Amino acid sequence: MATNAGTGLGATIRAWRERLSPSNVGLPSGRTRRAVGLRREELAERAGVSVDYVVRLEQGRATAPSAQVVASLSRALRLTVPERDHLYRMAGLVPPRDELIPDDVPPGVRRVLDRLGDVAVAVFAADWQMIWWNRGWAGLVGDPSTTPPERRNFARERFPVGSDDTGIASWPVVVRNSARSDLAIVSDLRRATGRFPEDARLAELIRDLTAGSPTFARLWASGAVGAHREDRKTIEHPEVGPVEVDCDVLTDGDSDLKIVILSAVPGSAHEARMRLALAAGLDSGIGLNIGSAPTRTL
């Protein structure tokens, strides 16, 4: 069956081949070179396949390369993770899964977050491990820097186990949430187990919460899978009183980082209280020790 000439497997491989400069892979470019990007022979050599097979792929006569061939082509073409996954799917294959949850905030994302000074922002890894927060978050919800890094986990905060879970705030801020929010967190964690099946920290978290929290165990048994996107919370701040906020969760697709933004309705009394809480945090120096993740043992 013929595929669209511009979007099919062969056309996509050719587009990636032609965009790759020979100098990027250590090959001489030369003035007499006619080919745009890599030649088919050069791609075939780098991927460990025959030139004829590359030709048949690009012409749409070979449409089901093996996972081994797709992996070799991905490396030879220097594809990004989303591009690699796209190639796997176009070949009718399941993309490989990353083993460990990333704990790094990309520099570009960090620059954007640094400009969100009038809202409370925190970044969590795929297992809800807190890895970054701004002063606004510390002023509104509490300063996490006084809590050991390994305890800065929102799921552990939400489903406490025994007396060891001291939380991720420096004062007893009460956050009112709905049962729907509890289910959203649990279903998001189940989704993470499919995305990062070999992550030991995530596995330990699930074991601890299943064994120690009846609420978590009950929700986990439901088997729900999903992503936590938005919520509405009331924060009982010890200095300014109750602050009702919208909680929006933005997810970075590659690493499943969760950027949590708390904001109040503009012009409302809650926005005024939120500004007072943020100002109190700035005046007290809360948030100067901006986030850190626990050391990973690989």
C-alpha positions in Angstrom: 0.0 0.0 0.0 1.4 3.4 -1.0 1.8 6.0 1.7 1.8 9.8 1.5 5.1 10.8 -0.2 5.8 13.5 2.4 4.8 11.8 5.6 5.5 8.1 5.2 8.3 6.1 6.8 10.6 6.4 3.7 10.1 10.1 3.2 10.8 10.8 6.9 14.0 8.8 6.9 15.1 10.6 3.8 14.3 14.0 5.3 16.4 13.1 8.4 19.2 11.8 6.2 19.3 15.0 4.1 19.3 17.4 7.0 22.4 15.7 8.7 25.6 17.5 7.7 28.5 15.2 6.9 30.7 17.3 9.2 28.3 16.4 12.1 29.4 12.7 11.8 33.0 13.3 11.1 32.9 13.0 7.3 34.5 15.5 4.8 32.0 17.8 3.2 34.1 18.6 0.1 33.3 21.1 -2.6 32.5 18.4 -5.2 29.9 16.8 -3.0 26.4 16.9 -4.7 24.4 15.1 -2.1 22.4 17.1 0.4 23.2 15.8 3.8 24.4 12.2 4.1 24.5 9.9 1.1 22.6 6.6 1.3 25.8 4.7 1.3 27.0 6.7 4.3 23.8 6.2 6.2 23.9 2.4 5.4 27.5 2.1 6.6 26.8 4.0 9.9 23.6 2.0 10.5 25.1 -1.4 9.6 22.6 -2.2 6.9 22.9 -2.6 3.1 22.6 0.3 0.7 19.8 -1.6 -1.1 17.8 -1.8 2.1 18.1 2.0 2.7 16.9 2.5 -0.9 13.9 0.2 -0.3 13.1 2.0 2.9 13.1 5.4 1.4 11.1 4.2 -1.7 8.5 2.6 0.5 9.2 -0.9 -0.6 10.4 -1.9 2.9 7.9 -0.8 5.6 8.5 -3.0 8.6 12.2 -2.7 9.8 13.1 -4.7 12.9 13.6 -3.0 16.3 17.4 -3.6 15.9 17.4 -1.8 12.5 15.3 1.1 13.8 17.7 1.5 16.8 20.7 1.5 14.5 19.0 4.1 12.2 18.1 6.3 15.1 21.7 6.4 16.3 23.1 6.9 12.7 20.7 9.7 12.1 21.3 11.3 15.5 17.6 11.5 16.3 16.2 13.2 19.4 14.1 11.1 21.8 10.8 12.2 20.3 12.1 11.6 16.8 13.4 8.2 17.8 10.0 7.3 19.3 8.3 8.5 16.1 10.4 6.3 14.0 9.6 3.3 16.1 5.9 4.0 15.8 6.0 4.5 12.1 7.7 1.1 11.8 4.8 -0.4 13.9 7.0 -0.9 17.0 6.7 0.2 20.6 9.3 2.8 21.5 11.9 1.8 24.1 11.3 3.0 27.6 13.7 5.1 29.6 14.9 3.3 32.8 15.3 6.2 35.3 13.2 9.2 36.1 15.1 12.4 35.1 15.7 14.9 37.9 17.1 17.8 35.8 15.2 21.0 34.9 16.3 22.0 31.3 18.0 25.4 31.2 15.3 26.9 28.9 12.5 25.8 31.2 14.4 27.2 34.2 14.7 30.6 32.5 11.0 30.7 31.9 10.3 29.7 35.5 12.6 32.4 36.9 10.3 35.0 35.2 7.2 33.8 37.0 7.7 36.0 40.0 4.1 36.7 40.9 3.0 33.1 41.2 4.0 30.1 43.3 5.8 27.5 41.2 7.5 24.1 41.9 8.8 21.4 39.7 8.4 17.7 40.4 9.9 14.6 38.8 7.6 11.9 37.4 7.3 10.3 40.8 6.3 13.7 42.4 9.8 14.2 43.9 10.3 17.9 44.4 13.3 19.1 42.5 12.9 22.9 42.2 10.7 25.7 43.7 10.6 29.5 43.7 10.3 31.9 46.5 6.7 32.3 45.9 6.1 28.6 46.5 8.1 28.8 49.8 6.2 31.9 50.9 2.8 30.5 50.1 3.0 26.8 50.9 6.1 26.6 53.2 9.9 26.4 52.7 10.9 22.8 51.6 14.6 23.5 52.2 14.4 22.5 55.9 13.1 19.0 54.9 15.7 16.4 53.8 15.7 16.0 50.0 14.5 12.4 50.1 11.4 13.4 52.0 10.4 16.1 49.5 7.8 14.1 47.7 4.3 15.3 47.2 2.8 11.8 47.1 4.4 11.1 50.5 3.0 14.4 51.8 -0.4 13.6 50.5 -0.5 10.0 51.8 1.6 10.1 55.0 2.9 6.8 56.4 3.5 6.7 60.1 5.4 9.4 61.9 8.3 9.6 59.5 6.6 11.7 56.9 7.3 15.2 58.1 6.1 16.8 54.9 7.7 19.3 52.5 6.9 22.6 54.3 8.6 24.3 57.2 5.3 25.1 58.9 2.0 23.2 59.2 0.2 24.7 56.2 -3.1 22.9 55.7 -4.1 22.3 52.1 -7.7 21.3 51.5 -8.0 18.9 48.5 -10.7 16.7 47.1 -10.9 12.9 46.8 -10.7 13.5 43.0 -7.2 15.0 43.5 -6.1 12.0 45.5 -7.1 9.7 42.7 -5.4 11.9 40.1 -2.1 11.6 42.0 -2.3 7.8 42.3 -3.3 7.3 38.7 -0.5 9.6 37.6 2.0 7.5 39.6 0.7 4.3 37.9 1.3 6.0 34.5 4.8 6.7 35.7 5.4 3.0 36.4 4.8 2.3 32.7 7.0 5.1 31.6 9.9 4.2 34.0 9.5 0.5 34.9 13.1 0.1 36.1 13.2 3.2 38.4 14.1 2.0 42.0 13.0 5.2 43.7 9.5 5.0 42.1 9.2 1.3 43.0 10.1 2.0 46.6 7.6 4.9 46.8 4.8 2.6 45.6 5.7 -0.1 48.0 5.9 2.3 51.0 2.6 4.0 50.2 0.7 0.7 49.4 1.9 -0.9 52.7 1.5 2.2 54.9 -1.5 4.2 53.6 -4.9 2.5 53.4 -6.2 5.4 51.2 -3.4 5.0 48.7 -3.7 1.2 48.7 -7.4 1.4 48.0 -6.9 3.9 45.1 -4.0 2.0 43.7 -6.1 -1.2 43.6 -8.6 0.6 41.3 -6.0 0.4 38.5 -6.7 3.9 37.2 -4.1 5.4 34.8 -4.0 9.1 34.0 -2.2 12.4 34.4 -2.8 15.1 37.1 -3.5 18.3 35.1 -5.4 20.7 37.2 -7.0 21.2 40.6 -8.4 23.8 43.0 -7.0 24.1 46.5 -7.5 26.2 49.6 -4.3 26.9 51.5 -4.6 27.7 55.2 -1.7 30.2 55.5 -0.6 30.8 59.1 -0.2 34.6 58.6 -2.7 35.7 55.9 -5.5 33.2 56.3 -7.2 31.0 53.7 -6.0 31.4 50.1 -8.0 29.7 47.4 -5.8 28.9 44.3 -6.0 27.2 41.0 -3.4 24.5 40.6 -2.3 23.9 37.0 0.1 21.1 36.2 2.2 21.5 33.0 4.1 18.4 31.9 7.3 18.2 29.9 6.7 15.5 27.4 10.3 14.1 27.2 11.0 13.6 30.9 7.6 13.8 32.5 8.6 16.8 34.7 5.6 18.4 36.3 5.6 22.1 36.6 3.0 23.0 39.2 1.7 26.6 39.2 -0.5 28.1 41.9 -2.4 31.2 41.1 -5.4 33.1 42.4 -8.3 34.7 40.5 -7.2 38.2 39.5 -8.9 40.9 41.6 -10.1 38.6 44.2 -9.5 38.7 48.0 -7.6 35.5 47.6 -5.2 37.1 45.1 -4.6 39.9 47.7 -3.8 37.3 50.4 -1.6 35.4 48.0 0.4 38.6 47.3 0.8 39.1 51.0 2.0 35.6 51.5 4.5 35.9 48.6 5.8 39.2 50.0 6.2 37.7 53.4 8.3 34.9 51.9 10.5 37.4 50.1 11.0 39.6 53.2 12.0 36.6 55.3 14.4 35.3 52.8 12.4 32.1 52.4 13.3 30.2 49.2 16.9 31.3 48.9 17.9 27.7 48.9 16.2 26.9 45.7 15.4 23.2 45.1 17.6 20.2 45.0 16.9 16.5 44.3 18.1 13.6 46.4 21.3 11.8 45.1 20.4 8.9 42.9 22.1 5.6 43.3 22.6 4.0 39.9 
